[in-house]
């Protein structure tokens, strides 16, 4: 029980502390945007090989789709480990 509470506090700290460390008005950008700016800085004439087939209409929808993808992946992994654990008990 004590071990679980410590783990819960650590997970909450990992989620909350970055919000206070970041300066006011800071934007949380992804690696794609940083890579794009670095590439155009190094090679200004760079042209992408292709463009996306569909772009989400807003950043919120993009975040929703990313979270949904992460949740489905976590659910699949949890199901797999639970299934294997159930097989081991039989």
C-alpha positions in Angstrom: 0.0 0.0 0.0 2.8 2.4 1.0 4.7 1.5 -2.2 1.6 2.3 -4.4 1.1 5.7 -2.7 4.7 6.6 -3.3 4.3 5.6 -7.0 1.1 7.6 -7.4 2.7 10.7 -5.8 5.7 10.3 -8.2 3.5 10.1 -11.2 1.5 13.1 -10.2 4.8 15.0 -9.6 6.0 14.1 -13.1 2.7 15.4 -14.6 2.5 18.7 -12.5 6.1 19.8 -12.0 6.8 20.7 -15.6 3.8 23.0 -15.6 5.5 25.1 -12.9 9.0 24.9 -14.3 8.1 26.3 -17.7 8.2 30.1 -17.9 4.9 31.9 -18.2 3.5 31.9 -21.7 5.8 29.1 -22.8 4.6 26.9 -25.7 5.0 23.2 -25.5 6.2 22.3 -29.0 7.0 19.0 -30.5 10.1 17.5 -32.0 8.7 17.9 -35.5 8.6 21.7 -35.3 12.1 21.9 -33.8 13.5 19.6 -36.5 11.8 21.6 -39.2 13.2 24.9 -38.0 16.7 23.4 -37.7 16.5 21.9 -41.2 15.5 25.2 -42.7 18.2 27.0 -40.8 20.9 24.6 -42.1 19.5 24.2 -45.6 17.1 27.1 -46.5 16.3 25.6 -50.0 15.0 22.4 -48.5 11.6 21.2 -49.8 9.7 18.3 -48.1 9.3 15.1 -50.1 5.6 15.0 -49.6 2.8 16.7 -47.8 0.2 15.2 -45.4 -2.9 13.6 -46.9 -5.1 15.2 -44.2 -4.3 17.7 -41.5 -6.5 18.1 -38.4 -8.5 21.3 -38.4 -7.1 22.5 -35.1 -4.4 21.7 -32.5 -6.9 20.4 -30.1 -8.1 17.8 -32.5 -4.5 16.8 -33.2 -3.9 16.4 -29.5 -7.1 14.4 -29.1 -6.0 12.0 -31.9 -2.5 11.7 -30.3 -4.0 10.9 -26.9 -6.5 8.4 -28.5 -3.6 6.7 -30.2 -1.6 6.5 -26.9 -4.7 5.2 -25.0 -5.3 2.5 -27.6 -1.6 1.4 -27.5 -1.7 1.3 -23.7 -4.9 -0.7 -23.8 -3.4 -3.2 -26.2 -0.3 -3.6 -24.1 -2.3 -4.0 -20.9 -4.6 -6.6 -22.6 -1.6 -8.5 -23.9 0.2 -8.7 -20.5 -3.1 -9.6 -18.7 -3.8 -12.3 -21.3 -0.3 -13.8 -20.8 -0.6 -13.6 -17.0 -4.0 -15.4 -17.3 -2.4 -18.1 -19.4 0.3 -18.6 -16.9 -2.2 -19.1 -14.1 -4.1 -21.9 -15.9 
